[in-house]
Amino acid sequence: MYNLNNDGSRNRPRKTITVEDKALLKTTKKLKYYLDDELAKFKQEVLSGSYIAPSKLTFKEFYENEWKPKDAEPRLKRTTFLSHCSKIENHILPIIGHLKLDDISTPVNPFFHLKI
């Protein structure tokens, strides 16, 4: 479950969870159960090999495998989802789709605006 860095230190996989449900934040017991469930899901992803560290993902891979099916499609109305996907696929992916997520930062943004 651990990868070792070049210096021999452990490199444990991490995933940030944002809790938006106000009810969960009010009681520590419910929050603990929720976070324990999320940790169990994450451990299962890592052990099964389906977890890919964000530093290894390209923007296109993130868009197609993470954002689109796991976040946007369940959360957005159909017309909004299709509109966002069209804009991303036609304007953003051709420019930065090949970049790794770690490589996308503020210095890339001015270049991005010039291309669009």
FIDOZA-674004 format. One record per residue (C-alpha): residue number from 0; z, y, x. Coordinates in Angstrom, 3 decimals, padded with zeros to 6 digits. Layout:
REM residues N
 seq       up    north     east
 NUM        Z        Y        X
...
//
This chain:
REM residues 116
 seq       up    north     east
   0  000.000  000.000  000.000
   1  000.391  002.260  003.031
   2 -002.310  003.396  005.375
   3 -001.345  004.352  008.882
   4 -002.414  007.589  010.493
   5 -003.669  007.653  014.086
   6 -000.167  008.531  015.270
   7  001.355  005.504  013.477
   8  002.990  007.461  010.654
   9  002.598  006.320  007.051
  10 -000.003  007.879  004.803
  11  001.173  007.097  001.282
  12 -001.284  007.696 -001.570
  13 -000.211  010.580 -003.822
  14 -001.207  011.877 -007.213
  15 -000.015  015.067 -008.894
  16  001.008  014.833 -012.540
  17  001.171  017.914 -014.757
  18  003.369  017.569 -017.827
  19  002.151  019.863 -020.574
  20  004.116  018.359 -023.460
  21  007.052  020.724 -023.995
  22  009.058  017.990 -025.761
  23  009.035  015.847 -022.621
  24  010.340  018.714 -020.536
  25  013.342  019.229 -022.814
  26  014.954  015.820 -022.280
  27  015.360  014.200 -018.896
  28  015.395  010.676 -020.344
  29  011.976  010.993 -022.024
  30  010.575  012.741 -018.962
  31  011.856  009.953 -016.706
  32  010.237  007.283 -018.927
  33  006.961  009.211 -018.949
  34  006.943  009.672 -015.167
  35  007.892  006.021 -014.609
  36  004.924  004.975 -016.780
  37  002.580  007.289 -014.849
  38  003.908  005.921 -011.544
  39  003.329  002.339 -012.721
  40 -000.267  003.224 -013.715
  41 -000.859  004.887 -010.356
  42  000.558  001.933 -008.426
  43 -001.745 -000.365 -010.402
  44 -004.753  001.829 -009.524
  45 -003.857  001.724 -005.838
  46 -003.211 -002.019 -005.766
  47 -006.378 -002.856 -007.703
  48 -008.474 -000.701 -005.391
  49 -009.731  001.571 -008.161
  50 -007.886  004.620 -006.756
  51 -010.032  006.738 -004.485
  52 -008.306  009.453 -002.511
  53 -009.648  012.874 -003.544
  54 -010.499  013.615  000.077
  55 -013.099  010.826 -000.006
  56 -014.724  011.807 -003.312
  57 -017.772  014.014 -003.552
  58 -017.877  016.591 -006.318
  59 -020.553  014.531 -008.101
  60 -018.432  011.357 -007.940
  61 -015.411  013.255 -009.231
  62 -017.451  014.763 -012.050
  63 -019.023  011.456 -013.130
  64 -016.062  009.106 -012.659
  65 -012.983  011.236 -013.229
  66 -013.476  014.558 -015.011
  67 -016.198  013.637 -017.464
  68 -014.862  010.332 -018.881
  69 -011.116  010.779 -018.332
  70 -010.568  014.468 -019.082
  71 -013.472  016.281 -020.696
  72 -014.808  013.712 -023.152
  73 -011.457  012.894 -024.802
  74 -010.265  016.507 -024.808
  75 -013.308  018.604 -025.744
  76 -015.279  018.793 -028.951
  77 -018.645  017.031 -028.675
  78 -020.773  020.216 -028.579
  79 -018.524  021.851 -025.953
  80 -018.549  018.659 -023.886
  81 -022.362  018.456 -023.956
  82 -022.690  022.161 -023.117
  83 -020.326  021.893 -020.115
  84 -022.069  018.738 -018.874
  85 -025.477  020.371 -019.138
  86 -024.356  023.411 -017.140
  87 -022.689  021.293 -014.470
  88 -025.590  018.852 -014.142
  89 -028.314  021.531 -014.072
  90 -026.653  024.282 -012.050
  91 -023.615  023.066 -010.119
  92 -024.357  019.478 -009.044
  93 -027.639  020.360 -007.314
  94 -025.770  022.862 -005.125
  95 -022.368  021.329 -004.387
  96 -022.577  017.789 -005.788
  97 -022.863  016.292 -002.301
  98 -019.778  018.082 -000.910
  99 -016.464  016.259 -000.551
 100 -013.693  017.726 -002.701
 101 -011.725  018.663  000.416
 102 -014.703  020.695  001.652
 103 -014.918  022.833 -001.487
 104 -012.887  025.971 -000.944
 105 -013.051  029.732 -001.260
 106 -015.595  030.140  001.599
 107 -018.034  027.928 -000.352
 108 -017.745  030.083 -003.468
 109 -019.688  033.190 -002.274
 110 -022.564  030.930 -001.206
 111 -022.380  029.207 -004.575
 112 -022.650  032.481 -006.500
 113 -025.704  033.511 -004.480
 114 -027.492  030.259 -005.318
 115 -026.900  030.596 -009.062
//
